Amino acid sequence: MENAVVDERAPRRVRHETRFRQLVVADVTDIAPAMRRITLTGPELEGFHSPGFDDHVKLFFPRPGETAPVKPPRPDAEPGAEMPIMRDFTPRHYDPQANRLVIDFALHESGPASDWARGAKAGDLLSLGGPRGSMLIPLAYDWHLLVGDETALPAIARRLEELPAGSLAIVVMAVAGPEHELPLTSAATTSVTWVHRPLAQAHDPQPFIQALAALDFPAGDWFSWIAAEAGVAKAVRSWLETERRAHPAWIKASGYWQR
């Protein structure tokens, strides 16, 4: 029997033990007009593990009039058990020595997460679960393409910080205007194209496609990572496969939200 061929550049999924952690807000900082950075801490944060730059954790928010989130019911709970208010977020940075976890909130007009983040202050309680797993994307490509909107900024910024010297990354990032741009640092050689469009048009893939069409793609093998509104992510993936002959196995396109 012949040995199976293993693609060393294929993404690899790993699973983690899921824990429910009650944390406390240590610090709140506005890093852009619609981006608020909230740092969490607490004894239960010890042992937190997030090896994937685009990992998702569940954040559990207090209900109106309450100060602490409801704990999710056990799998064997009776039907109709009270469910917490929860949303997915990317761990921006974890410092095990300081026991601090940074989460960046893209503030929308309204919603449980944005409303909570706008009023968050040191000492407030927030609960966290996960990540349940990580999709580990190898570095063994000639270059990396990162495409996203405001909700993808934490993951893209984290990926750039984790890329080693000698890597090449091309970034296409859509935000509402120049004042919403954030500094992106990396040891890798990077090219960043900022696309400015109103938030009311965040569901339109054309600004992304026009920006990508104007770029000269380097030679070699490349991995595409895309995160935006679900329809935008799907359209950008389709365009890359059709117009730039992107390898279907070397693309990860995620709908971070839906119109």
C-alpha positions, -999 to 999 in steps of 0.1 A, spaced: 0 0 0 14 34 -10 19 60 16 -6 89 14 7 122 3 5 148 30 3 185 21 25 202 47 9 235 38 -27 224 45 -44 240 75 -46 217 105 -73 218 131 -66 211 168 -91 208 197 -89 223 231 -105 216 264 -133 241 269 -135 260 302 -160 286 314 -141 315 330 -154 344 349 -132 374 344 -130 411 354 -123 442 333 -88 455 341 -86 483 315 -105 500 288 -89 520 259 -103 535 228 -78 528 200 -100 541 171 -133 560 168 -152 526 165 -127 502 182 -125 498 219 -98 476 235 -108 458 267 -83 440 289 -96 411 311 -80 394 340 -88 372 369 -76 339 386 -97 318 362 -78 331 332 -47 311 342 -40 284 316 -58 302 287 -45 289 254 -50 303 219 -25 291 193 -45 302 162 -44 339 152 -81 337 142 -93 317 172 -128 325 185 -139 327 221 -174 330 233 -180 361 255 -210 360 278 -225 393 286 -247 404 315 -284 409 308 -299 444 311 -301 452 348 -276 425 358 -240 428 368 -228 393 359 -234 370 329 -256 339 332 -236 307 331 -245 286 301 -266 255 310 -251 221 312 -257 198 281 -281 177 302 -301 207 314 -339 207 310 -353 222 278 -360 259 281 -331 266 304 -320 302 305 -293 310 279 -267 337 283 -262 365 258 -231 355 239 -210 366 209 -178 353 192 -146 374 195 -109 370 185 -83 369 214 -61 398 204 -33 391 228 -27 370 259 1 377 284 4 347 307 30 364 329 7 394 335 -24 372 334 -42 395 310 -62 389 279 -69 417 253 -101 418 233 -108 444 206 -144 454 201 -156 468 168 -184 491 179 -215 489 158 -246 511 161 -263 488 185 -261 452 198 -254 434 231 -216 433 227 -212 469 214 -236 483 240 -218 465 268 -183 475 255 -194 512 253 -203 512 290 -175 489 302 -153 500 330 -126 485 353 -142 461 377 -170 450 354 -176 412 351 -175 393 318 -174 355 312 -155 336 285 -156 302 270 -131 286 246 -115 286 222 -129 251 215 -103 246 187 -78 263 164 -72 262 127 -34 263 124 -23 278 90 13 269 82 39 295 73 53 275 44 40 297 16 59 322 -5 35 349 6 2 355 25 -29 374 15 -51 388 43 -84 405 35 -109 418 60 -131 445 74 -133 461 109 -143 428 125 -112 411 111 -87 437 123 -78 419 155 -71 386 137 -51 403 109 -31 424 133 -23 393 153 -13 373 123 10 401 111 27 402 145 32 365 145 47 362 110 85 359 111 111 380 94 115 368 58 78 363 53 58 384 28 22 396 35 -3 416 14 -32 431 33 -64 446 20 -84 461 49 -117 480 47 -127 506 73 -150 536 73 -123 563 68 -86 572 75 -93 579 112 -103 543 116 -70 529 104 -48 512 130 -10 507 130 -1 473 118 33 460 129 52 429 117 87 415 113 75 403 78 76 425 47 41 439 44 20 458 19 -12 473 33 -40 487 12 -67 505 32 -101 507 15 -124 534 28 -161 530 25 -191 539 47 -202 512 72 -236 513 54 -218 497 25 -199 471 45 -220 443 28 -207 453 -7 -178 432 -20 -169 456 -48 -145 478 -28 -125 447 -19 -125 433 -54 -115 466 -70 -86 469 -46 -75 434 -52 -78 438 -90 -54 468 -88 -27 448 -70 2 429 -86 3 395 -70 38 381 -63 49 349 -79 48 317 -59 24 298 -37 1 318 -14 -25 314 12 -56 336 13 -73 345 46 -106 364 42 -130 376 69 -159 401 65 -197 401 61 -207 366 49 -217 376 14 -185 396 10 -163 368 21 -179 344 -3 -177 369 -32 -140 376 -26 -132 340 -24 -150 333 -57 -132 362 -74 -97 350 -62 -104 315 -74 -117 327 -108 -96 357 -116 -63 349 -98 -65 311 -99 -61 308 -61 -57 272 -49 -91 263 -33 -73 243 -5 -52 274 3 -81 297 11 -100 303 43 -130 326 39 -152 333 70 -184 353 74 -177 372 106 -212 387 105 -243 388 83 -262 417 69 
